[in-house]
Structure formats: C-alpha cells, structure tokens
Amino acid sequence: MIGIDKNTGQSLAGLEHLRQSIIDILTTPRGSRVMRRQYGSKLFELIDAPLNGDTVLFLYAAIAEALDKWEPRLQVKRLEVTNITAEGKAQLSITGVYLPDGVSIKIDGMVI
C-alpha cells in the first residue's frame, strides 16, 4: 500500500506506511471521526486511570482490538509497553507478521 507521509507530503510505502497507520489508529479516539465513528482505539478511555495491572491489561486489549479491526496488513503476535513517560505517553514494541510479504517484523519505539 502506498500512502502519503503526514509530515512531508511525500509518498510513503511498506513498513514506514504501516508504522504511520498504526500510530494514527492508536492516537485517534473512537467516536471522533464524523463518518467513521468506530475508527480509532479505546486508549483515550485510560486517561487518568491508575497505572496498575488492570490498566496495563486494558491498554494491551485496546491496542490489539484496534489493530485487528483497522490494520489488515498486520497480524499482531506480541505487544510490549517498553516505557511510560512522565507525560503519560507509552512507548510500544509490536511484533507480528507483515501480511503483504508474509515476513515477521518488529516495530520498536512507537510513542502513543
């Protein structure tokens, strides 16, 4: 799939386009897109939630659910929160299969 880089306007394809798409899906609150109310993730429901085991479990579930529904190029095998910043942003590592090529991939350092 070929798309457009949201920062430069240049063509974007392959894993870089996938990475941009994943970030867009996860950082879009469900219900915020006018003609696509179900697009996005439930991560915004976690704002001000205590950082405990239940919240981390909900975080993983929200990420897996959103990517399963909205990113057909990726089959998620493993999610890992590698860091949570003082500002409340999570750094993710996603391991899975990039379905257009059938290859195993790992995307590190995504901040949501």
C-alpha positions in Angstrom: 0.0 0.0 0.0 1.3 3.4 -0.9 0.2 6.5 1.1 1.4 10.0 1.9 3.8 10.9 4.7 1.7 13.1 7.1 4.7 15.4 7.8 6.3 15.8 4.3 3.6 15.0 1.8 5.9 12.6 0.0 5.0 9.1 -1.0 5.2 6.5 1.8 5.1 2.8 1.4 5.9 -0.5 3.1 6.8 -0.7 6.8 7.0 3.1 7.2 3.5 3.5 5.9 2.4 0.7 8.3 4.1 2.5 11.2 2.3 5.8 10.4 -1.0 3.9 10.1 -0.6 2.2 13.4 0.1 5.5 15.2 -2.9 7.1 13.5 -5.2 4.3 14.6 -4.0 4.2 18.2 -4.0 8.0 18.7 -7.5 8.6 17.2 -10.2 8.4 19.9 -13.1 6.2 18.9 -16.1 8.4 18.0 -14.0 11.4 16.9 -14.2 10.8 13.1 -17.5 12.0 11.7 -18.2 9.4 9.0 -16.3 6.6 10.8 -17.3 6.7 14.4 -15.8 3.3 15.2 -12.4 4.2 13.7 -9.6 4.5 16.3 -8.9 3.0 19.6 -10.2 3.0 23.2 -6.9 4.2 24.6 -8.3 7.6 25.5 -10.6 5.9 28.0 -7.4 5.3 30.0 -6.7 8.9 30.6 -6.3 9.4 34.4 -6.6 5.7 35.1 -4.2 4.4 37.8 -1.1 2.7 36.4 -1.8 -0.8 37.7 -2.1 -4.3 36.3 -5.8 -3.8 35.2 -4.9 -0.6 33.3 -2.0 -2.3 31.5 -4.2 -5.2 30.6 -6.8 -2.8 29.2 -4.1 -1.0 27.3 -2.9 -4.2 25.6 -6.5 -5.2 24.8 -7.4 -1.8 23.4 -4.3 -1.8 21.1 -4.9 -5.4 19.9 -8.6 -4.7 19.2 -7.9 -1.5 17.3 -5.1 -3.0 15.2 -7.1 -6.2 14.5 -10.0 -4.2 13.2 -8.3 -1.3 11.3 -4.9 -2.6 10.1 -5.4 -5.6 7.8 -1.7 -5.6 6.8 -0.5 -6.7 10.3 -1.1 -9.8 12.3 0.0 -8.9 15.9 1.8 -11.6 17.7 3.2 -9.7 20.7 2.7 -6.2 22.2 5.1 -4.8 24.8 5.0 -1.4 26.5 8.7 -0.6 26.8 8.4 2.7 28.6 5.9 5.1 30.1 6.9 8.7 30.2 6.2 11.3 32.9 3.8 12.9 30.5 1.8 9.7 30.3 2.9 8.6 26.8 3.6 4.9 26.2 6.4 3.6 24.1 5.4 0.4 22.3 7.1 -2.6 20.6 5.0 -4.6 18.3 6.0 -8.0 16.9 3.9 -9.6 14.2 3.6 -10.7 10.6 3.5 -8.1 7.8 0.9 -9.9 5.7 1.6 -8.4 2.2 5.1 -10.1 2.3 4.4 -12.8 4.9 7.5 -11.8 6.9 8.0 -11.4 10.6 8.5 -7.8 11.7 9.2 -5.9 14.9 8.4 -2.2 15.2 10.1 -0.5 18.1 9.9 2.9 19.6 6.4 3.9 18.7 5.1 6.6 21.1 1.4 6.9 21.6 
